[in-house]
Amino acid sequence: MVSALRVLKDVFGYDGFRDGQEQAVRAILQGRDVLAVMPTGAGKSICYQLPALLLPGVTLVVSPLISLMQDQVSALVQSGVRAAYLNTSLTPGQMRRALQNACAGMYRIIYVAPERLLTPAMSQLLCSVPVPLVAVDEAHCVSQWGQDFRPGYLDIARFIQDMPRRPIVAAFTATATREVSRDIRELLQLHNPVCVQTGYDRANLFFEVRRPRDKDAELLSLMDELNARNACGIVYCSTRRSVEDVAAMLRAHGYRAAGYHAGMDDEQRMCAQAAFVNGEANVIVATNAFGMGIDKSDVSFVVHYNLPKDMESYYQEAGRAGRDGSPARCVLLYERKDVATARFLIERSEHGPAQEGGEMQARALERLRRMTLYATAHECLRAMILSYFGESAPRRCGNCGNCDNRPAEAQRRTKRRPEDGREPVGSDEALFERLVRLRKREAQRLGVPAFVVFSNATLLDMSRKRPLTMDALLQVSGVGRQKMAQHGALFIREIDDFLAGR
């Protein structure tokens, strides 16, 4: 693992692995299949990106969303890794050039949508370069027991069977019940996989359910508690109409809110997402069409304006808060009619009674029942989440709305900017804010999301360590050699100007 640690530091800028990462990386490098269930923000991508740089040939990453592929590839390129994606966002000419480059061995990592696996283009690629590893991101999409079933994921096993030589197969997900985990192993035909499960508990998240008479008034009050004019957050709604109404209401009250739903055209959605990622809008109001794979580390609150259809969706969406380890709030606004709305959406969805005698619909309705129990419970919310995913937990966590009903205290915790859940002693808020502004200018200049330049956690560490040389900058968590070469001088100069009072 010496070479793996060297790549971890030189390319990704980290001195050591997070929980679960080393086990997954070691297994892949030993030629073992892997099933990793790791919560949002745990660093799943490192588990396959790092081995890809140590294995011969090109690693294929099966990914469900175009935006996820684009962001991941942008981040890799900024770190000095040759990477590309093959999806419908490319023009025919761009697709041909990307495929030619791939067949010539120019890339180490290629992201591909599952629906493109069984195509002549992929057959051509497999005949041209060795593929030692196929990583399946959001692997729960293969299971009809899961909330995000995607038929294209069923093509993965056939694709692997047709390859000239079977690769290592590594499957990754943030949410998987026992049934979903079993489906992943069976449907992807994993061979005696090493199972990595780091646990579902996100100690930095404060979970809360409110049952207001007037949701709009409650949301506005909550937004004030959350310091939402300055903090970054997501408000999830169940329908497109609700998204538009809530976003308009927030804007009318002075919030920089953008809306996002599947009824918008591609350009509108891209503009809304870019505004949120780049900080032009600090609140995004969205349906569940938004969020999977969005790598934004500074989301400090997630509010569900309506009841989600299942606990998997809720945990995944709420888990987009606090990815940098900072305390964050996850609040569900519940009223009884939300259950009827959710039931209506389930009955209108593809899980209708025409499919398998209504079995899929029955599963979806059972998941809704479990979600409703959470929304109406008086016991520990964290314990209910962990129990749902098969983990044990204390009866009281002391950090959820039912165990510790002190939103003002939670608000104070949310406003801090700790790293890994602790107050970063010696960090300077003024320097941090200057570095954030510099990062925004750099991201705009390069046309990439802000996190691609440096994450919030990296800027926090930088504001604490205040490096004034390149060697010192390399000691900052998240700064690899490529990013040092590209951005180092600029950020060191900013720190020097700050210390000199300029």
C-alpha positions in Angstrom: 0.0 0.0 0.0 3.0 2.3 0.0 2.4 3.2 -3.7 -1.3 3.8 -2.9 -0.5 6.2 -0.1 1.9 8.0 -2.3 -0.8 8.5 -5.0 -3.3 9.5 -2.3 -1.0 12.3 -1.3 0.5 13.4 -4.6 -2.7 13.3 -6.6 -5.5 13.9 -4.1 -3.6 15.7 -1.4 -4.5 13.5 1.6 -2.1 12.1 4.1 -4.3 9.1 5.0 -7.4 7.1 4.2 -10.8 7.7 5.7 -12.8 4.9 7.3 -13.4 2.1 4.8 -11.3 3.6 2.0 -8.1 1.6 2.7 -10.1 -1.7 2.9 -11.7 -1.1 -0.5 -8.6 0.1 -2.2 -6.5 -2.8 -0.8 -9.2 -5.4 -2.0 -9.3 -4.0 -5.5 -5.5 -3.9 -5.8 -5.5 -7.6 -4.7 -7.9 -8.4 -7.5 -11.0 -8.8 -5.3 -14.6 -7.7 -6.1 -15.9 -5.2 -3.7 -19.4 -4.1 -2.4 -19.0 -0.8 -0.5 -21.9 0.8 1.4 -20.5 4.2 2.6 -22.6 7.3 3.4 -22.6 10.4 1.4 -19.4 12.4 2.0 -17.4 9.3 3.0 -15.1 9.5 0.0 -16.4 6.6 -2.2 -14.9 8.0 -5.4 -11.3 7.7 -4.0 -11.9 3.9 -3.5 -12.0 3.4 -7.3 -10.2 6.4 -8.6 -7.0 5.7 -6.7 -6.7 2.0 -7.9 -7.4 3.2 -11.4 -4.1 5.1 -11.3 -2.2 2.0 -10.2 -3.8 -0.6 -12.5 -2.8 -1.0 -16.1 -5.2 0.1 -18.9 -8.4 2.1 -18.4 -11.0 1.9 -15.6 -14.7 2.2 -16.5 -17.0 3.9 -14.0 -20.7 3.3 -14.6 -22.6 6.3 -13.4 -26.2 7.3 -13.7 -26.1 11.1 -14.2 -24.5 13.4 -16.7 -23.9 16.1 -14.2 -22.2 13.7 -11.9 -19.8 12.5 -14.6 -19.0 16.0 -15.7 -18.1 17.1 -12.2 -16.1 14.0 -11.4 -14.1 14.3 -14.6 -13.5 18.1 -14.1 -12.2 17.3 -10.6 -9.9 14.5 -11.9 -8.5 16.7 -14.7 -7.8 19.5 -12.2 -5.9 16.9 -10.2 -3.8 15.9 -13.2 -5.6 12.7 -14.0 -6.5 11.9 -17.7 -10.2 11.2 -17.6 -13.3 11.5 -19.9 -17.0 10.7 -20.1 -19.1 9.1 -22.8 -22.7 10.2 -22.6 -25.5 12.0 -24.6 -24.2 15.5 -23.7 -21.5 15.0 -26.3 -22.0 15.9 -30.0 -21.4 13.0 -32.5 -18.0 14.7 -33.3 -17.0 14.9 -29.7 -18.1 11.3 -29.1 -15.9 10.1 -32.0 -12.9 12.1 -30.7 -13.4 10.9 -27.1 -13.7 7.3 -28.3 -10.6 7.6 -30.5 -8.6 9.0 -27.6 -9.9 6.2 -25.4 -9.0 3.5 -27.8 -5.5 5.0 -28.1 -5.1 4.7 -24.3 -5.1 8.4 -23.5 -7.4 8.1 -20.5 -7.0 6.3 -17.1 -10.6 6.7 -16.1 -13.8 6.8 -18.3 -17.2 7.5 -17.0 -20.1 5.9 -18.9 -23.9 5.7 -18.6 -25.2 2.2 -18.2 -27.3 2.5 -21.3 -24.2 3.0 -23.4 -22.5 -0.3 -22.3 -24.0 -2.6 -24.9 -23.1 -0.5 -27.9 -20.6 -1.0 -30.8 -18.5 1.9 -29.5 -17.9 0.1 -26.2 -17.1 -3.1 -28.0 -14.5 -1.2 -30.0 -13.0 0.2 -26.8 -12.8 -3.3 -25.2 -10.9 -4.6 -28.2 -8.4 -1.7 -28.1 -7.4 -1.3 -24.4 -7.4 -3.5 -21.3 -10.1 -2.8 -18.7 -8.9 -4.1 -15.3 -11.7 -2.5 -13.2 -15.4 -1.7 -13.7 -16.7 0.5 -10.9 -20.4 0.8 -10.5 -21.5 4.0 -8.8 -24.9 4.4 -7.2 -25.1 0.6 -7.4 -28.5 0.4 -5.6 -30.0 1.5 -9.0 -29.7 -2.2 -10.1 -32.3 -3.3 -7.5 -36.0 -3.3 -7.9 -36.2 -3.3 -4.1 -34.5 0.1 -4.1 -35.9 3.6 -4.6 -33.9 4.5 -7.8 -34.3 1.4 -9.9 -32.8 2.0 -13.4 -33.3 -0.8 -16.0 -30.0 0.1 -17.7 -28.1 -1.2 -14.7 -29.3 -4.7 -15.5 -27.1 -4.5 -18.6 -23.9 -4.3 -16.5 -23.6 -8.0 -15.8 -24.1 -8.9 -19.5 -21.5 -6.3 -20.5 -19.0 -7.8 -18.0 -19.8 -11.3 -19.3 -19.0 -10.3 -22.8 -15.6 -8.7 -22.0 -12.5 -10.5 -23.3 -11.3 -10.9 -19.7 -13.4 -10.4 -16.6 -12.4 -7.3 -14.7 -12.5 -6.6 -11.0 -16.0 -5.3 -10.3 -16.5 -2.8 -7.5 -20.0 -1.6 -6.5 -20.6 1.5 -4.4 -23.7 3.0 -2.8 -24.7 5.2 0.1 -28.0 3.5 0.8 -28.7 -0.2 0.7 -31.0 -2.3 2.9 -30.2 -6.0 3.2 -32.5 -6.8 0.3 -30.8 -4.2 -1.9 -27.3 -5.4 -0.9 -28.3 -8.9 -1.8 -29.6 -7.8 -5.2 -26.4 -5.9 -5.9 -24.3 -9.0 -5.3 -26.5 -11.2 -7.4 -27.5 -8.9 -10.2 -24.0 -7.6 -10.8 -22.7 -11.2 -10.3 -20.0 -10.2 -7.8 -17.5 -12.9 -7.1 -17.1 -13.4 -3.4 -16.9 -9.7 -2.8 -15.1 -7.9 0.1 -17.9 -6.1 1.8 -17.1 -2.7 3.2 -19.7 -1.0 5.3 -18.7 2.0 7.3 -22.1 2.6 9.0 -24.9 5.0 8.3 -24.5 7.3 11.3 -23.6 10.9 10.4 -22.9 12.4 13.8 -22.6 15.9 12.4 -26.3 15.9 11.2 -29.1 17.2 13.4 -32.3 15.5 12.4 -35.7 17.1 13.1 -39.3 16.8 12.2 -41.7 19.7 12.5 -45.5 19.5 12.0 -46.6 23.1 11.3 -50.1 24.4 10.5 -48.7 26.8 7.9 -45.7 25.4 6.1 -44.8 28.6 4.3 -44.7 30.5 7.6 -42.7 27.7 9.2 -40.3 27.5 6.3 -39.6 31.3 6.5 -39.1 31.1 10.3 -36.8 28.1 9.8 -34.8 29.9 7.1 -34.2 32.7 9.5 -33.0 30.2 12.2 -30.7 28.6 9.6 -29.1 31.9 8.7 -30.2 31.0 5.1 -29.3 34.4 3.6 -25.7 33.5 4.0 -25.6 29.7 4.5 -26.0 27.2 1.7 -28.9 24.8 1.6 -31.4 22.7 -0.3 -35.2 22.7 0.0 -36.8 19.5 -1.4 -40.4 19.5 -2.7 -42.5 16.6 -4.0 -44.0 18.3 -7.1 -42.9 20.7 -9.8 -45.6 23.2 -8.8 -44.4 23.2 -5.2 -40.8 23.9 -6.4 -42.0 26.9 -8.4 -44.2 28.3 -5.6 -41.7 27.8 -2.8 -38.8 29.2 -4.8 -40.9 32.3 -5.8 -41.9 32.8 -2.1 -38.3 32.7 -0.9 -37.2 35.1 -3.6 -40.1 37.4 -2.7 -38.6 37.4 0.9 -35.1 38.3 -0.3 -33.5 34.9 -0.5 -31.2 34.0 -3.4 -33.2 30.9 -4.4 -33.2 28.9 -7.6 -35.7 26.3 -8.7 -34.9 22.9 -10.2 -37.2 20.2 -11.5 -37.5 17.7 -14.4 -40.1 19.8 -16.2 -37.5 22.5 -16.9 -35.5 22.2 -20.1 -31.8 21.1 -20.0 -30.4 24.7 -20.2 -32.7 25.9 -17.4 -31.6 23.0 -15.1 -28.0 23.5 -15.9 -28.2 27.2 -15.2 -29.9 26.6 -11.8 -27.4 23.9 -10.8 -24.5 26.1 -11.9 -25.9 29.1 -9.9 -26.1 26.9 -6.8 -22.7 25.2 -7.2 -21.0 28.5 -7.9 -22.7 30.4 -5.0 -24.8 32.8 -7.1 -27.9 31.2 -5.5 -27.3 29.9 -2.0 -30.6 28.1 -1.8 -31.9 25.6 -4.4 -35.6 24.5 -4.2 -35.8 21.2 -6.1 -37.6 17.9 -6.6 -35.7 14.7 -6.2 -34.5 15.2 -9.8 -31.7 17.2 -8.2 -28.8 16.1 -6.1 -27.5 12.6 -6.9 -23.8 13.0 -7.3 -23.8 16.8 -6.6 -20.4 17.3 -5.0 -20.9 20.4 -2.9 -19.3 20.2 0.5 -20.7 23.4 2.2 -24.4 22.6 2.3 -25.3 23.4 5.9 -29.0 22.5 5.8 -31.5 20.4 3.9 -35.2 21.0 4.4 -37.9 18.6 3.1 -41.0 20.7 2.5 -42.9 17.5 1.7 -42.7 13.9 2.9 -40.3 11.8 0.8 -41.6 8.5 -0.5 -39.1 6.4 1.4 -36.4 6.4 4.0 -33.7 5.7 1.4 -34.6 8.9 -0.5 -34.7 10.9 2.7 -31.4 9.7 4.0 -29.7 10.2 0.6 -31.1 13.7 0.2 -30.7 14.8 3.8 -27.1 13.4 3.6 -26.2 16.1 1.1 -25.8 18.4 4.1 -22.6 18.6 6.0 -20.4 16.7 3.6 -17.3 18.6 4.8 -17.9 17.3 8.4 -19.5 20.5 9.6 -22.6 20.4 11.8 -25.7 20.7 9.6 -29.5 20.6 10.0 -31.9 18.2 8.3 -35.5 19.2 8.8 -38.7 17.6 7.6 -41.9 19.6 7.5 -44.7 17.1 7.8 -48.4 17.3 7.4 -50.9 14.4 6.9 -51.9 15.3 3.4 -48.2 14.6 2.3 -48.9 10.9 2.7 -51.8 11.1 0.2 -49.6 13.0 -2.3 -46.8 10.5 -2.0 -49.2 7.6 -2.4 -50.6 9.3 -5.5 -47.1 9.7 -7.0 -46.3 6.1 -6.3 -49.5 4.9 -8.0 -48.8 7.0 -11.0 -45.2 5.9 -11.3 -43.7 3.0 -13.2 -44.4 0.9 -10.1 -48.0 0.4 -11.2 -50.1 -2.8 -10.8 -49.5 -3.8 -14.4 -45.9 -4.8 -13.4 -45.4 -8.1 -11.6 -48.9 -8.2 -10.2 -48.3 -4.9 -8.3 -45.3 -6.3 -6.3 -43.1 -3.3 -7.0 -46.0 -0.9 -6.0 -46.5 -2.9 -2.8 -42.8 -2.5 -1.9 -43.0 1.2 -2.6 -46.1 1.6 -0.4 -44.4 -0.3 2.4 -41.4 2.0 2.2 -43.8 5.0 2.4 -45.4 3.5 5.5 -42.0 3.3 7.1 -41.2 6.9 6.1 -44.5 8.0 7.7 -43.6 6.2 10.9 -40.4 8.3 11.0 -42.3 11.5 10.4 -44.8 10.9 13.2 -42.5 9.3 15.8 -41.6 10.5 19.2 -38.6 8.3 19.7 -35.0 9.0 18.6 -34.9 9.9 14.9 -31.3 8.8 14.4 -32.1 5.4 16.0 -35.1 5.0 13.5 -32.8 5.7 10.6 -30.1 3.4 11.7 -32.6 0.7 12.5 -34.2 0.9 9.1 -30.8 0.2 7.5 -30.1 -2.7 9.9 -27.9 -1.0 12.4 -28.3 -0.8 16.2 -28.3 2.5 18.0 -28.8 3.9 21.5 -32.4 4.7 22.3 -31.5 8.4 22.6 -28.8 10.1 20.6 -28.9 13.6 22.2 -28.6 15.2 18.7 -32.0 15.1 17.1 -35.2 17.0 17.4 -36.9 14.2 19.5 -34.0 13.7 21.9 -32.7 17.2 22.2 -35.4 19.7 21.1 -33.2 22.8 21.2 -33.2 24.3 17.7 -31.5 27.5 18.8 -28.5 25.5 20.1 -28.6 23.5 16.9 -28.6 26.8 15.0 -25.5 27.9 16.8 -23.8 24.6 16.0 -24.7 25.0 12.3 -23.2 28.4 12.1 -19.8 27.2 13.1 -17.3 26.0 10.4 -15.6 23.1 12.1 -13.7 20.4 10.2 -14.6 16.8 11.0 -17.2 18.1 13.5 -14.7 20.0 15.7 -14.1 23.8 16.1 -10.9 24.4 14.0 -8.6 26.0 16.5 -6.6 28.8 15.0 -8.6 29.1 11.8 -9.4 32.7 10.8 -12.8 33.4 9.5 -11.7 36.5 7.6 -8.9 34.6 5.8 -11.3 31.8 5.1 -13.8 34.2 3.4 -11.0 35.7 1.3 -10.0 32.3 0.2 -13.6 31.4 -0.7 -13.8 34.5 -2.8 -10.6 33.7 -4.6 -11.7 30.2 -5.2 -14.9 31.5 -6.8 -13.0 33.8 -9.2 -10.7 30.9 -10.1 -13.7 28.5 -10.7 -15.4 31.1 -12.9 -12.2 31.7 -14.9 -11.8 27.9 -15.5 -15.5 27.3 -16.0 -15.7 24.6 -13.3 -17.6 24.2 -10.0 -15.9 25.8 -7.0 -15.2 22.5 -5.3 -13.1 21.4 -8.2 -10.6 24.1 -7.3 -10.5 23.3 -3.6 -13.1 22.0 -1.1 -14.3 24.0 1.9 -12.5 21.6 4.1 -9.3 22.3 2.3 -9.8 26.1 2.6 -10.5 25.7 6.3 -7.2 23.8 6.7 -5.4 26.4 4.6 -6.8 29.2 6.7 -5.6 27.5 9.8 -2.1 26.5 8.6 -1.5 29.7 6.5 1.1 28.3 4.2 3.5 30.7 2.6 5.6 28.2 0.6 4.8 25.5 -1.9 6.2 22.8 0.5 3.9 24.2 3.3 0.9 24.2 0.9 1.4 20.5 0.3 0.8 19.9 4.0 -2.7 21.2 3.6 -5.3 18.4 3.4 -6.7 18.2 -0.2 -3.8 19.8 -2.0 -2.0 17.5 -4.4 1.0 18.3 -6.6 -1.1 19.2 -9.7 -3.4 21.6 -7.8 -0.3 23.1 -6.1 1.2 23.7 -9.5 -2.0 25.2 -10.9 -3.3 27.2 -8.0 -0.6 27.3 -5.4 1.1 30.7 -6.1 -2.3 32.4 -6.3 -3.5 31.2 -2.9 -0.1 31.7 -1.2 -0.1 35.3 -2.5 -3.6 35.8 -1.1 -2.5 34.5 2.3 0.6 36.7 2.3 -1.5 39.7 1.4 -3.9 38.9 4.3 -1.1 38.6 6.8 0.4 41.8 5.6 -2.9 43.6 6.0 -3.3 44.2 2.3 
